Amino acid sequence: MNPLLSAREAQIVEFASQGMTDLRIASELGISAATVASYWARIRSKLGVTSRTHAVALHLQSNAAKTRRSSRGDESILATMRQVLDQNPDPFMILTESGTLTYANRAFVEAAHGGEKYSGEVPLRKVVSNEAACEHWQARVEETLRDQSYHTYPEAPGVPGLESQKVVCYPAGKAKDGRALVAAMFLLLL
């Protein structure tokens, strides 16, 4: 549990990390949807995040870091993260330190590429619209990994459909092969 959060706030984040909607969380806890929304406002404030998706991603990242599991367990965590992120409205992608896209949620795929699915690892150049944007994103990945901290940028250059959105980049652990990962979340609901 995050020490910044109350037990109820932590419970709400945990339920959201299991893929529950706010209405389902309200029903599960016997409270109103408006009360859940007010909890989310406090959670975002305490964690310094701007969206539900970001709070859930932090929660999942924290849980993964606390527990060393077998590769089967790691696959389970990854599958859960993907399921949760696919259900969230904020576009989200994960890049390797070399700038290769390893994951994009449904919202990203729909907003940026009209539903064109990615399979496996995709060079960043196939995701963004031009070489300058590719270099810009690579610099963001390198900056995030160098500082090992969150960075918020005012726009997402070269990503069709998302260029004018704010984006948060943060370290997201390591891939099985040891490559560092950076998550990029596009903030549509500011």
N, C-alpha and C positions, 0 to 999 in steps of 0.2 A: 504494500500500500504506500502511496506517495504521502510523505509526512505533511505536506502542505494541505492535503484534502481531509475533510471530515470523513467519518466512516460511511455516511450516506452518499457523499459525493464520489468516494472511491467505488461504492457499489454501483452507482449510475454509470461510471466510466467502464467498470467491469462488464456490466450488462451490454453496453454499447459495443464493447470489444468482442462480444459473442454474437454480434450482428442484430441485436434487438433495436427496433425503432423506438422513438421517444414515447409513442402511444403504448407500445408493448411494455416498456419500462414502467410507465405510469400505472398500467394495469397490474403488473407484477408486484409493485410496491404499494398499491392501494392509494395512490395520490393522483392529482390531476396532471394533465399534460402541461398546464401553465406552471405548475410547481416544478416539473422536470425542466422546463425551459429556464426557470429562475436558477435552478441548480447549475445548469450549463453555463449561465452567465458568470456565476461565482467560480466555477471550475476553470473557465477560460481566463478569468482575471488572475486567479491564484497560480496557474501554470504559465501564464504569459503567452498564451496561444490565441489565435483568432477564430478557430473553428472547432467543431466537434471532431472532425476527421483528424486534425492535428493532435487533439487531446488523446484520442484513441491510439493514434500512431505512437505517441510518447509512452502510453501505458503498455502497449505491446512490446515496444523496444525495451522498456525497463524490465518487463517480465522475462524477455529472452536473455537479457544480460545477466539477470540474477541466477538463472538456472542453466547449468551446463547439461545438455542432454545428448543422448545418442543421436546419430544422424537421422534415425527414424523420428525421434522427438522433434528435431529441428525441422524436418519436413512437415510435421504436424503444425508447428508454430507458423511456418511459412504459409501453409494452406489456410489456416485460420486468418492470418493477416490479409491474404489475398481476398478471401471471402468477405471480410469486413470492409476492406478498401473498395471492393467492387460495388458494394451497396451504398457507398457514400457519394454525395453529390459533387464533392470537390475533386477536380481532375488531379491525378497523382501519378508520378512516374519514378522509377528507381534507375539510376545510372551507375555504371562502374567507374572506377577511377580513370579508366581510359576513355570514358565518354560513350560507352555502349549502353543502350537502353535494354534493361533486363526485365522490366515489368511496367505495364501501363494499365491503370484501372479502366473500367467501362466509361466513366465520365470523361477521362482524357481522350480515349479513342473516339468517342462520339463528338466531342467538342473540336478536337484537333484534326481529325481525319475522316469525319463523316461515317464512322463505324468500321473503317478498315482495321482488321485485327492484326496484331503483331504476333509472330510465333518465334519462340526462342529469343536469342539476343539479336538486336538490330542496331546497326551503326547509327549514331546520332544524326549523321548527314541525311539519312532516309526519313528522319522525324521532323527536322527543321527545314525551313525553306531555302536557305542559302549557306554558303561557306562562312560568311562573316558571323551569322547566327551560331553556327556550329562552334566556331572559335570562342564566341562569347560564352556559350554554355560550358565549354571545356574549362574556361577561366573560372566560372562559378563553382564548378566541381572542385577544381584545384584549391580555390580559396576556402571553401567549406572544409575540405580535408586538412589543409594546412592549419587552420585555426581551431578545428574540432569544435565548432560552434554553429549556431543557427545564423543564417543571413537572410534578410528580407530584401527583395528587389522590387522596384516599382513596375516592372513590365517583364514580359516573357518573349523576347525578340525571336522572330523566325518560327514560332510555333503557330501554325495556321489555326485561327479561331480563338486563340488564347493570348495573342500578342499584348493586349492592353490590361491583362490581369496581373495583380501582384502575385509574387511567387516566393515561397519560403523554401530554402534549401537547408538540409541538416544531415549530419553523419548518420548512417543507417546500418552500421556494423560491417561485417565482412561476408563475402560470398564463400561457398565451400572451398573454392580454389585459393582463398586468401586475399582476393582483390577487395579493396575498400569500396563501399557503396555509399551513394549520396541519394537521399530522397528529395524530390521536388514536388511541392504541393501548390497548386494554383488556387488562389483565394477568390472565389466568385461572390461570396456572400459577406462583403465587408460593409 
